[in-house]
Amino acid sequence: MIYDITAPVAPGMAVWPGDSRFGFDWTMRLSGGDTVNVTRLTMSPHTGTHADAFFHVADHGLTMGETPLDAYIGPARVFDAPGDGPIDVGRLEGLMWGGATRLLFKTRRCRPVDPYATPFAHFTPAAVEACGKAGVLLVGLDTPSMDDFHSKSLDAHHALRRHGIANLENLDLTDVPPGDYELIALPLKLMGLDGSPVRAILRSRA
């Protein structure tokens, strides 16, 4: 079975305050006599379900086009971790995650009307450090950021970069039972950019 864990992308969708809104217009239309339908997109690389490149928070970090893909495909574990509080070491240790290298956290019981409503679950730097020491390759949240909405220092993002841990933000895990899956969530090869939308899926491993 395949679970599509990608948030829909459409005009009018919520975006991080101050970021580019998603939009499109037509450059060719069959209805206008052209031979094909073609659109032009306007969007941020952080639209909907997306991956951050380390360049997002550090000028010397890897850009999205340079980022290895290994972390974005492979065995993953989904945790039922409801609540808007931070994912700290204590909350992390309360989950059965030993041995898992791709960790996805289902913190919201249903799709929020506004995914950017605060507060929302995010990582503490200490929890990221614990993941790094355990050999975690990727962490994913069904919320819009690894850090608190009001953070200016983005300590969790920087901790992820130090440990080489990839991230996925704005996942839609609403219909996914906790358990083990195969994750496929490949970012686009966007050279020089700070992130990329992904089409994220989970495939049952039975």
C-alpha atoms as an extended CHARMM CRD file, in Angstrom:
* protein
*
       206  EXT
         1         1  MET       CA              0.0000000000        0.0000000000        0.0000000000  PROA      1               0.0000000000
         2         2  ILE       CA              1.1560000000        3.5320000000       -0.7840000000  PROA      2               0.0000000000
         3         3  TYR       CA              0.4140000000        6.5590000000        1.4130000000  PROA      3               0.0000000000
         4         4  ASP       CA              0.7870000000        9.9460000000       -0.2280000000  PROA      4               0.0000000000
         5         5  ILE       CA              2.1150000000       12.1520000000        2.5910000000  PROA      5               0.0000000000
         6         6  THR       CA              2.4470000000       15.2870000000        0.4770000000  PROA      6               0.0000000000
         7         7  ALA       CA              0.4660000000       18.4210000000        1.2630000000  PROA      7               0.0000000000
         8         8  PRO       CA             -1.5760000000       19.6760000000       -1.7240000000  PROA      8               0.0000000000
         9         9  VAL       CA             -0.1520000000       22.6840000000       -3.5650000000  PROA      9               0.0000000000
        10        10  ALA       CA             -2.6940000000       25.1270000000       -4.9590000000  PROA      10              0.0000000000
        11        11  PRO       CA             -3.3490000000       28.8690000000       -5.2640000000  PROA      11              0.0000000000
        12        12  GLY       CA             -4.4680000000       30.3770000000       -1.9770000000  PROA      12              0.0000000000
        13        13  MET       CA             -2.6030000000       27.8760000000        0.1830000000  PROA      13              0.0000000000
        14        14  ALA       CA             -0.9700000000       29.1110000000        3.3620000000  PROA      14              0.0000000000
        15        15  VAL       CA              2.7460000000       29.9100000000        3.2480000000  PROA      15              0.0000000000
        16        16  TRP       CA              5.2710000000       30.9630000000        5.8490000000  PROA      16              0.0000000000
        17        17  PRO       CA              4.6450000000       34.6560000000        6.6430000000  PROA      17              0.0000000000
        18        18  GLY       CA              6.6860000000       36.7780000000        4.2470000000  PROA      18              0.0000000000
        19        19  ASP       CA              7.4790000000       33.9280000000        1.8600000000  PROA      19              0.0000000000
        20        20  SER       CA              6.4020000000       33.8550000000       -1.7900000000  PROA      20              0.0000000000
        21        21  ARG       CA              2.8470000000       32.7360000000       -2.3800000000  PROA      21              0.0000000000
        22        22  PHE       CA              2.1690000000       29.9240000000       -4.8050000000  PROA      22              0.0000000000
        23        23  GLY       CA              0.6560000000       30.9820000000       -8.1060000000  PROA      23              0.0000000000
        24        24  PHE       CA              0.6100000000       30.1660000000      -11.7840000000  PROA      24              0.0000000000
        25        25  ASP       CA             -0.4270000000       31.6590000000      -15.0750000000  PROA      25              0.0000000000
        26        26  TRP       CA             -0.8100000000       30.3160000000      -18.5900000000  PROA      26              0.0000000000
        27        27  THR       CA              1.7890000000       30.8310000000      -21.2880000000  PROA      27              0.0000000000
        28        28  MET       CA              0.0330000000       28.5640000000      -23.8140000000  PROA      28              0.0000000000
        29        29  ARG       CA             -3.5410000000       27.2810000000      -23.9870000000  PROA      29              0.0000000000
        30        30  LEU       CA             -5.1780000000       24.7260000000      -26.2510000000  PROA      30              0.0000000000
        31        31  SER       CA             -8.3620000000       26.7450000000      -25.8870000000  PROA      31              0.0000000000
        32        32  GLY       CA             -6.5220000000       29.7630000000      -27.3140000000  PROA      32              0.0000000000
        33        33  GLY       CA             -5.2460000000       27.9380000000      -30.3760000000  PROA      33              0.0000000000
        34        34  ASP       CA             -1.8830000000       26.7490000000      -29.0520000000  PROA      34              0.0000000000
        35        35  THR       CA             -0.7290000000       23.1710000000      -29.5800000000  PROA      35              0.0000000000
        36        36  VAL       CA             -0.3000000000       22.4830000000      -25.8390000000  PROA      36              0.0000000000
        37        37  ASN       CA             -1.2330000000       23.7380000000      -22.3770000000  PROA      37              0.0000000000
        38        38  VAL       CA              1.7930000000       25.2390000000      -20.5660000000  PROA      38              0.0000000000
        39        39  THR       CA              1.9090000000       27.0950000000      -17.2580000000  PROA      39              0.0000000000
        40        40  ARG       CA              4.4480000000       29.2810000000      -15.4800000000  PROA      40              0.0000000000
        41        41  LEU       CA              4.8500000000       28.7680000000      -11.7170000000  PROA      41              0.0000000000
        42        42  THR       CA              5.6680000000       31.2470000000       -8.9670000000  PROA      42              0.0000000000
        43        43  MET       CA              6.6040000000       29.6430000000       -5.6660000000  PROA      43              0.0000000000
        44        44  SER       CA              9.1320000000       29.3120000000       -2.8680000000  PROA      44              0.0000000000
        45        45  PRO       CA             11.2840000000       26.1670000000       -2.6430000000  PROA      45              0.0000000000
        46        46  HSD       CA              9.6900000000       25.7950000000        0.8060000000  PROA      46              0.0000000000
        47        47  THR       CA              6.1600000000       25.4800000000       -0.5490000000  PROA      47              0.0000000000
        48        48  GLY       CA              4.0820000000       22.6930000000        0.9720000000  PROA      48              0.0000000000
        49        49  THR       CA              5.9290000000       19.4660000000        1.7800000000  PROA      49              0.0000000000
        50        50  HSD       CA              9.5840000000       20.2070000000        1.2410000000  PROA      50              0.0000000000
        51        51  ALA       CA             13.2080000000       19.5250000000        2.1090000000  PROA      51              0.0000000000
        52        52  ASP       CA             15.5740000000       22.1790000000        3.4190000000  PROA      52              0.0000000000
        53        53  ALA       CA             19.1150000000       22.2750000000        2.1020000000  PROA      53              0.0000000000
        54        54  PHE       CA             21.8430000000       23.0530000000        4.6360000000  PROA      54              0.0000000000
        55        55  PHE       CA             22.4500000000       26.2240000000        2.5810000000  PROA      55              0.0000000000
        56        56  HSD       CA             19.0730000000       27.3790000000        3.9460000000  PROA      56              0.0000000000
        57        57  VAL       CA             20.7880000000       28.3450000000        7.2110000000  PROA      57              0.0000000000
        58        58  ALA       CA             24.4970000000       28.5170000000        6.2950000000  PROA      58              0.0000000000
        59        59  ASP       CA             26.1900000000       30.1440000000        3.3080000000  PROA      59              0.0000000000
        60        60  HSD       CA             28.7830000000       27.3390000000        3.2650000000  PROA      60              0.0000000000
        61        61  GLY       CA             26.1740000000       24.5680000000        3.5190000000  PROA      61              0.0000000000
        62        62  LEU       CA             25.2720000000       22.2690000000        0.6310000000  PROA      62              0.0000000000
        63        63  THR       CA             22.6760000000       23.6240000000       -1.7690000000  PROA      63              0.0000000000
        64        64  MET       CA             19.7490000000       21.4440000000       -2.7760000000  PROA      64              0.0000000000
        65        65  GLY       CA             21.2960000000       20.4430000000       -6.0810000000  PROA      65              0.0000000000
        66        66  GLU       CA             24.4660000000       19.2970000000       -4.2940000000  PROA      66              0.0000000000
        67        67  THR       CA             22.6760000000       17.3260000000       -1.5790000000  PROA      67              0.0000000000
        68        68  PRO       CA             23.0740000000       13.5110000000       -1.6680000000  PROA      68              0.0000000000
        69        69  LEU       CA             19.7840000000       11.6360000000       -2.0360000000  PROA      69              0.0000000000
        70        70  ASP       CA             20.4920000000        8.6620000000        0.2430000000  PROA      70              0.0000000000
        71        71  ALA       CA             18.5850000000       10.0670000000        3.2160000000  PROA      71              0.0000000000
        72        72  TYR       CA             15.3820000000       10.6770000000        1.2340000000  PROA      72              0.0000000000
        73        73  ILE       CA             14.7670000000        7.0650000000        0.2380000000  PROA      73              0.0000000000
        74        74  GLY       CA             14.7970000000        3.9980000000        2.4550000000  PROA      74              0.0000000000
        75        75  PRO       CA             13.2910000000        2.4800000000        5.6280000000  PROA      75              0.0000000000
        76        76  ALA       CA             11.4400000000        4.9660000000        7.8320000000  PROA      76              0.0000000000
        77        77  ARG       CA              9.4460000000        4.8090000000       11.0530000000  PROA      77              0.0000000000
        78        78  VAL       CA              6.3060000000        6.8680000000       11.7180000000  PROA      78              0.0000000000
        79        79  PHE       CA              5.6230000000        7.7970000000       15.3380000000  PROA      79              0.0000000000
        80        80  ASP       CA              2.3390000000        8.8500000000       16.8710000000  PROA      80              0.0000000000
        81        81  ALA       CA              3.5330000000       11.8540000000       18.8750000000  PROA      81              0.0000000000
        82        82  PRO       CA              0.5150000000       14.1560000000       19.3110000000  PROA      82              0.0000000000
        83        83  GLY       CA              0.9490000000       17.5860000000       20.7980000000  PROA      83              0.0000000000
        84        84  ASP       CA              2.2290000000       21.0430000000       19.9580000000  PROA      84              0.0000000000
        85        85  GLY       CA              5.0630000000       21.0800000000       22.4550000000  PROA      85              0.0000000000
        86        86  PRO       CA              8.7160000000       20.7480000000       21.5260000000  PROA      86              0.0000000000
        87        87  ILE       CA             10.1640000000       17.3650000000       20.6780000000  PROA      87              0.0000000000
        88        88  ASP       CA             12.8350000000       17.2660000000       23.3490000000  PROA      88              0.0000000000
        89        89  VAL       CA             15.0670000000       14.4470000000       24.5300000000  PROA      89              0.0000000000
        90        90  GLY       CA             12.4900000000       13.2040000000       27.0160000000  PROA      90              0.0000000000
        91        91  ARG       CA              9.7150000000       13.0830000000       24.4280000000  PROA      91              0.0000000000
        92        92  LEU       CA             12.0600000000       11.4300000000       21.9550000000  PROA      92              0.0000000000
        93        93  GLU       CA             13.2180000000        8.7880000000       24.4260000000  PROA      93              0.0000000000
        94        94  GLY       CA              9.5880000000        7.8910000000       25.1260000000  PROA      94              0.0000000000
        95        95  LEU       CA              9.2500000000        6.5530000000       21.5850000000  PROA      95              0.0000000000
        96        96  MET       CA             10.4190000000        3.1840000000       20.2990000000  PROA      96              0.0000000000
        97        97  TRP       CA             12.9180000000        4.4690000000       17.7670000000  PROA      97              0.0000000000
        98        98  GLY       CA             16.0640000000        2.4740000000       18.4960000000  PROA      98              0.0000000000
        99        99  GLY       CA             17.6970000000        1.4240000000       15.2310000000  PROA      99              0.0000000000
       100       100  ALA       CA             15.4710000000        3.5480000000       12.9900000000  PROA      100             0.0000000000
       101       101  THR       CA             17.3980000000        6.0170000000       10.8210000000  PROA      101             0.0000000000
       102       102  ARG       CA             14.5120000000        7.9650000000        9.2510000000  PROA      102             0.0000000000
       103       103  LEU       CA             12.0700000000        9.3240000000       11.8290000000  PROA      103             0.0000000000
       104       104  LEU       CA              8.7060000000       10.8730000000       10.8950000000  PROA      104             0.0000000000
       105       105  PHE       CA              6.5620000000       12.4470000000       13.6060000000  PROA      105             0.0000000000
       106       106  LYS       CA              2.7780000000       12.5520000000       13.4430000000  PROA      106             0.0000000000
       107       107  THR       CA              2.0550000000       15.3550000000       15.8890000000  PROA      107             0.0000000000
       108       108  ARG       CA             -1.2920000000       16.5380000000       14.5570000000  PROA      108             0.0000000000
       109       109  ARG       CA             -4.4450000000       14.4310000000       14.7320000000  PROA      109             0.0000000000
       110       110  CYS       CA             -5.9480000000       15.9260000000       11.5760000000  PROA      110             0.0000000000
       111       111  ARG       CA             -5.1050000000       18.3120000000        8.7710000000  PROA      111             0.0000000000
       112       112  PRO       CA             -5.0410000000       21.8310000000       10.2160000000  PROA      112             0.0000000000
       113       113  VAL       CA             -6.9360000000       24.5880000000        8.4310000000  PROA      113             0.0000000000
       114       114  ASP       CA             -3.7750000000       26.6990000000        8.6530000000  PROA      114             0.0000000000
       115       115  PRO       CA             -0.5900000000       24.6180000000        8.9390000000  PROA      115             0.0000000000
       116       116  TYR       CA              1.2390000000       27.7250000000       10.1830000000  PROA      116             0.0000000000
       117       117  ALA       CA             -1.0060000000       28.1810000000       13.2100000000  PROA      117             0.0000000000
       118       118  THR       CA              1.0850000000       28.3780000000       16.3600000000  PROA      118             0.0000000000
       119       119  PRO       CA              2.2530000000       26.7690000000       18.4850000000  PROA      119             0.0000000000
       120       120  PHE       CA              3.3980000000       23.7000000000       16.5650000000  PROA      120             0.0000000000
       121       121  ALA       CA              5.7320000000       20.8050000000       17.3680000000  PROA      121             0.0000000000
       122       122  HSD       CA              9.3960000000       21.3960000000       16.6180000000  PROA      122             0.0000000000
       123       123  PHE       CA             12.7580000000       19.9420000000       17.6270000000  PROA      123             0.0000000000
       124       124  THR       CA             15.0430000000       21.0860000000       20.3910000000  PROA      124             0.0000000000
       125       125  PRO       CA             18.7650000000       21.1510000000       19.5550000000  PROA      125             0.0000000000
       126       126  ALA       CA             19.4010000000       18.5290000000       22.2640000000  PROA      126             0.0000000000
       127       127  ALA       CA             16.9370000000       16.1470000000       20.5900000000  PROA      127             0.0000000000
       128       128  VAL       CA             18.7170000000       16.6590000000       17.2680000000  PROA      128             0.0000000000
       129       129  GLU       CA             22.0400000000       15.9570000000       18.9840000000  PROA      129             0.0000000000
       130       130  ALA       CA             20.5940000000       12.6860000000       20.3130000000  PROA      130             0.0000000000
       131       131  CYS       CA             19.4710000000       11.7540000000       16.7970000000  PROA      131             0.0000000000
       132       132  GLY       CA             22.8970000000       12.5770000000       15.4140000000  PROA      132             0.0000000000
       133       133  LYS       CA             24.6560000000       10.3830000000       17.9820000000  PROA      133             0.0000000000
       134       134  ALA       CA             22.2840000000        7.5340000000       17.0950000000  PROA      134             0.0000000000
       135       135  GLY       CA             23.0840000000        7.7100000000       13.3730000000  PROA      135             0.0000000000
       136       136  VAL       CA             19.7540000000        9.1390000000       12.2360000000  PROA      136             0.0000000000
       137       137  LEU       CA             19.7820000000       10.1780000000        8.5640000000  PROA      137             0.0000000000
       138       138  LEU       CA             16.5180000000       12.1200000000        8.2960000000  PROA      138             0.0000000000
       139       139  VAL       CA             13.7770000000       13.5660000000       10.4840000000  PROA      139             0.0000000000
       140       140  GLY       CA             10.3710000000       14.7150000000        9.2890000000  PROA      140             0.0000000000
       141       141  LEU       CA              7.5250000000       16.6710000000       10.8470000000  PROA      141             0.0000000000
       142       142  ASP       CA              3.9170000000       17.3650000000        9.9180000000  PROA      142             0.0000000000
       143       143  THR       CA              4.5560000000       20.9780000000       10.9390000000  PROA      143             0.0000000000
       144       144  PRO       CA              6.1890000000       23.8170000000        8.9890000000  PROA      144             0.0000000000
       145       145  SER       CA              9.5700000000       24.0500000000       10.7080000000  PROA      145             0.0000000000
       146       146  MET       CA             12.1450000000       22.1180000000       12.6900000000  PROA      146             0.0000000000
       147       147  ASP       CA             12.4130000000       25.1920000000       14.9240000000  PROA      147             0.0000000000
       148       148  ASP       CA              9.8870000000       27.1700000000       16.9200000000  PROA      148             0.0000000000
       149       149  PHE       CA              7.9180000000       29.6530000000       14.8330000000  PROA      149             0.0000000000
       150       150  HSD       CA              9.4930000000       32.6340000000       16.6320000000  PROA      150             0.0000000000
       151       151  SER       CA             13.0910000000       31.3710000000       16.5660000000  PROA      151             0.0000000000
       152       152  LYS       CA             15.6400000000       33.6720000000       14.9640000000  PROA      152             0.0000000000
       153       153  SER       CA             18.7250000000       31.5590000000       15.6710000000  PROA      153             0.0000000000
       154       154  LEU       CA             17.2460000000       28.3430000000       14.1760000000  PROA      154             0.0000000000
       155       155  ASP       CA             19.2760000000       26.1850000000       16.5310000000  PROA      155             0.0000000000
       156       156  ALA       CA             17.5870000000       22.9160000000       15.5200000000  PROA      156             0.0000000000
       157       157  HSD       CA             18.2900000000       23.5740000000       11.8350000000  PROA      157             0.0000000000
       158       158  HSD       CA             21.9320000000       24.2690000000       12.6210000000  PROA      158             0.0000000000
       159       159  ALA       CA             22.1700000000       21.1060000000       14.7270000000  PROA      159             0.0000000000
       160       160  LEU       CA             20.7580000000       19.1070000000       11.8040000000  PROA      160             0.0000000000
       161       161  ARG       CA             23.4000000000       20.6210000000        9.5320000000  PROA      161             0.0000000000
       162       162  ARG       CA             26.2270000000       19.8130000000       11.9600000000  PROA      162             0.0000000000
       163       163  HSD       CA             25.1600000000       16.1730000000       12.0830000000  PROA      163             0.0000000000
       164       164  GLY       CA             24.3560000000       15.9010000000        8.3720000000  PROA      164             0.0000000000
       165       165  ILE       CA             20.7110000000       15.0180000000        9.0810000000  PROA      165             0.0000000000
       166       166  ALA       CA             18.2440000000       15.7630000000        6.2810000000  PROA      166             0.0000000000
       167       167  ASN       CA             14.7870000000       17.0720000000        7.0810000000  PROA      167             0.0000000000
       168       168  LEU       CA             11.2710000000       17.0780000000        5.6800000000  PROA      168             0.0000000000
       169       169  GLU       CA              8.7140000000       19.6800000000        6.7400000000  PROA      169             0.0000000000
       170       170  ASN       CA              4.9560000000       20.0020000000        6.2480000000  PROA      170             0.0000000000
       171       171  LEU       CA              4.3270000000       16.2740000000        5.8370000000  PROA      171             0.0000000000
       172       172  ASP       CA              0.7100000000       15.1020000000        5.7990000000  PROA      172             0.0000000000
       173       173  LEU       CA              0.6590000000       12.0170000000        8.0250000000  PROA      173             0.0000000000
       174       174  THR       CA             -3.0500000000       12.2460000000        8.8170000000  PROA      174             0.0000000000
       175       175  ASP       CA             -4.0070000000        8.8420000000        7.4440000000  PROA      175             0.0000000000
       176       176  VAL       CA             -0.7740000000        6.9830000000        8.1960000000  PROA      176             0.0000000000
       177       177  PRO       CA             -0.7640000000        4.4580000000       11.0800000000  PROA      177             0.0000000000
       178       178  PRO       CA              2.4040000000        4.4070000000       13.1780000000  PROA      178             0.0000000000
       179       179  GLY       CA              4.9030000000        1.8110000000       12.0460000000  PROA      179             0.0000000000
       180       180  ASP       CA              7.6580000000        0.9780000000        9.6030000000  PROA      180             0.0000000000
       181       181  TYR       CA              7.5680000000        1.9220000000        5.9080000000  PROA      181             0.0000000000
       182       182  GLU       CA              9.7360000000        2.6930000000        2.9300000000  PROA      182             0.0000000000
       183       183  LEU       CA             10.0820000000        6.4390000000        2.4310000000  PROA      183             0.0000000000
       184       184  ILE       CA             10.5150000000        7.9940000000       -1.0070000000  PROA      184             0.0000000000
       185       185  ALA       CA             10.6960000000       11.8000000000       -0.9240000000  PROA      185             0.0000000000
       186       186  LEU       CA             13.1670000000       13.0040000000       -3.5210000000  PROA      186             0.0000000000
       187       187  PRO       CA             13.8960000000       16.7360000000       -3.8540000000  PROA      187             0.0000000000
       188       188  LEU       CA             14.4430000000       18.3500000000       -7.2260000000  PROA      188             0.0000000000
       189       189  LYS       CA             18.0130000000       18.9520000000       -8.4040000000  PROA      189             0.0000000000
       190       190  LEU       CA             17.7480000000       22.7210000000       -7.9440000000  PROA      190             0.0000000000
       191       191  MET       CA             21.2950000000       24.0080000000       -8.3330000000  PROA      191             0.0000000000
       192       192  GLY       CA             22.2510000000       26.8090000000       -5.9650000000  PROA      192             0.0000000000
       193       193  LEU       CA             18.9230000000       26.8110000000       -4.1270000000  PROA      193             0.0000000000
       194       194  ASP       CA             18.0680000000       26.5090000000       -0.4460000000  PROA      194             0.0000000000
       195       195  GLY       CA             15.3630000000       23.8400000000       -0.5910000000  PROA      195             0.0000000000
       196       196  SER       CA             12.9260000000       21.9430000000       -2.7760000000  PROA      196             0.0000000000
       197       197  PRO       CA              9.3450000000       20.7440000000       -2.7810000000  PROA      197             0.0000000000
       198       198  VAL       CA              9.0890000000       16.9460000000       -2.6770000000  PROA      198             0.0000000000
       199       199  ARG       CA              6.4170000000       14.3960000000       -3.5960000000  PROA      199             0.0000000000
       200       200  ALA       CA              6.6500000000       12.2600000000       -0.4790000000  PROA      200             0.0000000000
       201       201  ILE       CA              5.2080000000        8.7730000000       -0.2070000000  PROA      201             0.0000000000
       202       202  LEU       CA              5.3670000000        5.9090000000        2.2410000000  PROA      202             0.0000000000
       203       203  ARG       CA              5.1450000000        2.3480000000        0.9780000000  PROA      203             0.0000000000
       204       204  SER       CA              4.1490000000       -0.5500000000        3.2300000000  PROA      204             0.0000000000
       205       205  ARG       CA              7.0150000000       -2.9480000000        3.8180000000  PROA      205             0.0000000000
       206       206  ALA       CA              4.8660000000       -6.0900000000        4.1470000000  PROA      206             0.0000000000
